[in-house]
């Protein structure tokens, strides 16, 4: 049974894997065949586990695709004094929001399609996500500009190498370590995670609706769970890499200036991402709603 299911995924619908093909091209050209075979499989224990594994792969690929939360997660954490726990929280928050969005859009597609279609809601959600990210980015930029100015003032006030007294001269160095970024705010962390996962992936929605159409509701939930787990793992790993990379750089005193500029740059990146998402979503609203 397991062999038949694997062959259905790897050999069905003219689906083959030549050894000299680019993986990205391969997935693009065979995406529908993979998706169809996942959704239409008979949901036994074996097929459910294999289907979840393939959905996990789709979620991981989706997390690495252009325009998803990886840039947001990396830019935020590498520019702040983030911890591994916060990297995990940010990735998990993004994934939970993403999963809830899939279920909500699925419910709308099933029960409210006479009034509104999921494709009409995508630009709205994208616009809300973009505005939220933009506002969080502005808050980060203001916070980090203030922190940068404060650190520069303290450095100029406390960095003195010699004191001349009437009875004796002595030199002594005072080293005052200053953080190169403001501590990460839990509130902004959660807001950014929610905004980053607010727009559900159409692939996961197709998995859910396809399984429901075949009366395999539980199987569809398992597929979406596998997809979300793959998404979460990649986002968490990228977040941890950003945190550890910053912590490694902080070991070298000469990188303090670089880290301060990196902190400001990462906040600017978050602002630009928010502006870009809002602009694209606003332009697509008239087409989606027939305006």
CORQUI-V861673 format. One record per run of one state. SS is the DSSP state (h for helix, s for strand, l for the rest). FROM is the first residue (numbers start at 0). TO is the last residue. If there is no record, write none. Layout:
ss & from & to
SS & FROM & TO
SS & FROM & TO
This chain:
ss & from & to
l & 0 & 0
h & 1 & 13
l & 14 & 21
h & 22 & 39
l & 40 & 43
h & 44 & 63
l & 64 & 67
h & 68 & 77
l & 78 & 79
s & 80 & 80
l & 81 & 82
h & 83 & 110
l & 111 & 116
h & 117 & 157
l & 158 & 160
s & 161 & 163
l & 164 & 167
s & 168 & 170
l & 171 & 181
s & 182 & 182
l & 183 & 184
h & 185 & 195
l & 196 & 200
h & 201 & 212
l & 213 & 215
h & 216 & 248
l & 249 & 251
h & 252 & 288
l & 289 & 290
